[in-house]
Amino acid sequence: MYRPQAPALSSARRPRLRALLLSLALAAGAASADAQAPVISESQIKAAFLYNFTKFVEWPGEVFPSKSHPIAIGILGENPLVAELQAIVENRKVNGRTIVVTNVLTAADIVSTQLLFVGTEEDARFADLKSVAQDNAVLTVGESPSFAAAGGAIFFVQHNGKLRFQINMAAAERARLKISAELQKLATAVGRTP
């Protein structure tokens, strides 16, 4: 895999990157000096990552029918991550848009989402639905090597005992998505797998 060279950050973008780093560090369960701090579950960490991904992806304009149309995050199948994600996005906005979280059960459901999370148990279904996601500019995020091999755009990996992510830029570009250089810098790997 190759790692593209990103341009130097402008002084206006540095605070945004610092905020992302802080949120991702907190989401990833960074060590706390307070021994009484609550333990953060892996599903809470994934939910926080999904929310933060929406801040650093640019979708084609036609994806949103209006400037106030919400960003829809779909979870393929029945998955407890829905409740975790709903708690995180409640009363929050990204670029002036509210965020809604839904279960995705059919190909028709994918069309109305901007981000689709695929749990390991849904990898086989994703292989059949991947083209629907790509054709509708949906950012796909998964958690297994088979998801990555099937052409998912972002996938979670364990790196040094912590949850991190890798980015397949070819998959994102096929879906007509622009992933910011800031997010690419935070990935453990950025590549182009056809």
Secondary structure, DSSP 8 states (H G I E B T S, - for coil): ----------TTTHHHHHHHHHHHHHHTT---S-TTS----HHHHHHHHHHHHGGGEE--GGGSSSTT--EEEEEESS-THHHHHHHHHTT-EETTEEEEEEEE-SHHHHHT-SEEEE-GGGHHHHHHHHHHHHHTT-EEEE-SHHHHHTT-SEEEEEETTEEEEEEEHHHHHHTT-EE-HHHHHHSSEEE---
